[in-house]
């Protein structure tokens, strides 16, 4: 179970090559004129109100696309994670478990869970590296304090651990120096570096820290590694001397891309809003049926022969690999 004592935590730090784009103001050029109207127009154009200046300095939610913010024990015992949508809406989940806590109706243990959605106001600059935003709303899928038994597990619905008690959060961008982070916050963000190499969000009330990880970047690196592995497997395929070897290598190729697809799907599940994921899930179920039918048909061309298994695996791999690149576009 989670411990609410403030203890040092070693976060798993992923160096994020994310540069914060600087916002700028472009002034339209006007033809030179010295009449009174032109002077008034230039004066009006040059005038910058306090609100306009603040708007120019706000942090775009789009900068945080594909980043999941994680608050955890560091040992996998409990975790709260959430993502921020382009409109400032956010959604996420907290989960903890105690499989040793059982009862007659829940022999499989207890899970503490919180599925939540909310809305942030615009991030306003506090310093060169930090931005503050108000939490305008925070709602729960299940009322806090309620319980339900499902499949032998007792679900206890709780608050979103890490976001409780605070009205504002602070965003820390990559490059934030240590002196701009409190000791309490650093206990959750420690990773042996003076300057942050990732985005982070802090709970201003308790100084809890959420570490930001760019899932899209991680997935693209995984795909690149899979392509390198495919080159090795293709060479092994060409050098194989028996049909048994060909079958084994073909199965390995299919398994490789099936694993990549599963990882990509998991990332999409964390990054996309629930309503968007519902529509994508329907598409995916349809694709799975088509893939299975096409792979089966490919194998049946060699039914009863030693090449049947290879033909099935090769077709399944081809379609799965193609699907990975189709779904990667969802991260753009």
VEXTORMAR-911231 format. One record per residue (C-alpha): x, y, z; residue in one letter. Coordinates in steps of 0.5 Angstrom, whole numbers, plus 500, padded with zeros to 3 digits. Layout:
BEGIN
XYZa ...
This chain:
BEGIN
500500500x 502507499x 506511504x 504518506x 511519509x 515524505x 521519503x 527520498x 525516492x 529514486x 525516480x 526512473x 529518469x 528518462x 532523458x 527527454x 530531448x 524536448x 525543447x 521548450x 519553444x 519560445x 513564444x 514570439x 510576437x 510578430x 509585428x 506587421x 510592417x 506598415x 507603409x 511609412x 506615413x 506621417x 498623417x 495623424x 491617422x 497612421x 500615427x 494613431x 494606428x 501605429x 500607436x 495602437x 499597434x 504598439x 500598445x 500592449x 495591455x 497587461x 492581459x 495581452x 502580455x 500575459x 497571454x 503571450x 507568456x 502563457x 505555456x 501552451x 498545453x 500542446x 508542448x 506537453x 503532448x 504525449x 507526456x 505522461x 506525468x 507519474x 507520481x 509513484x 513510490x 519508485x 518501487x 511499483x 507499489x 503504487x 502509482x 498516480x 499518472x 495523468x 496526461x 494533459x 490534453x 491540448x 485544451x 487543458x 483537460x 486532464x 485525465x 488519469x 488514474x 491512481x 492505483x 495501489x 493494491x 494489497x 493482495x 494480502x 488484505x 482479504x 475477506x 469472504x 467476498x 474478496x 479472496x 483475491x 485482495x 484489495x 485494490x 485502491x 483505485x 481512482x 479514475x 479521474x 478527469x 479535470x 480541467x 486546468x 486553467x 492556462x 499555465x 502562467x 509564467x 512564474x 519564472x 523562466x 523555468x 516554471x 509556470x 503555474x 496553473x 489553477x 485546477x 478548475x 475542476x 477535478x 471529478x 471522479x 468516475x 466513482x 465517488x 470517493x 469512499x 465507495x 467500494x 465494489x 467487489x 468485482x 471478480x 473476487x 477483488x 474489493x 475495489x 476501494x 475508490x 479513493x 482520491x 487522486x 493521490x 498526489x 493531486x 489532493x 488538497x 491543492x 488548488x 494550483x 500546480x 506548478x 510546471x 517545471x 520545464x 527541462x 533545464x 529547471x 535548476x 535545482x 534552486x 528553483x 525546486x 523545493x 527540497x 520536498x 519536491x 526534489x 525528494x 520525488x 524528482x 531526484x 535523479x 542525480x 542531475x 542539477x 538541471x 531537470x 532533463x 524532463x 518536464x 515535471x 509537475x 508539482x 502539487x 503546490x 500544497x 504538498x 510539494x 509532491x 512531484x 510528478x 515526473x 514527465x 515521460x 515522453x 511516451x 511517443x 519518443x 519512447x 515508442x 519511436x 525508439x 522501440x 520501433x 527503430x 530498435x 525493432x 527495425x 534493426x 532486429x 528485423x 534486419x 538481423x 532476423x 532477415x 539475414x 538469419x 532467414x 536467408x 541463411x 536458414x 537451411x 531447414x 524449413x 523448421x 528454422x 524458417x 518457421x 522458427x 525465425x 518467422x 514466428x 520470432x 519476426x 511476428x 512476435x 517482435x 512486431x 506483436x 510486442x 511493439x 504493437x 502491444x 507497447x 504502442x 497500444x 498501451x 501508450x 495510446x 491508452x 495512457x 495518452x 488519448x 482521452x 477516453x 472517448x 477517443x 480511445x 473508445x 473509437x 480507436x 478500440x 472499435x 477500429x 482495432x 477490434x 475490426x 483490424x 484484428x 479480425x 481482418x 488480420x 487473423x 482471417x 488474412x 493470416x 489464416x 488464409x 495465407x 497459411x 491455408x 495455401x 500450404x 495446408x 498440411x 505442408x 511444412x 510451409x 503452412x 506455419x 511460415x 506463411x 501464416x 507468421x 509472415x 502474413x 501476420x 508479421x 507483415x 500486417x 502487424x 508491422x 504495417x 499497423x 504499427x 506505423x 498506422x 497507429x 504511430x 500517426x 495517432x 501520436x 503526431x 
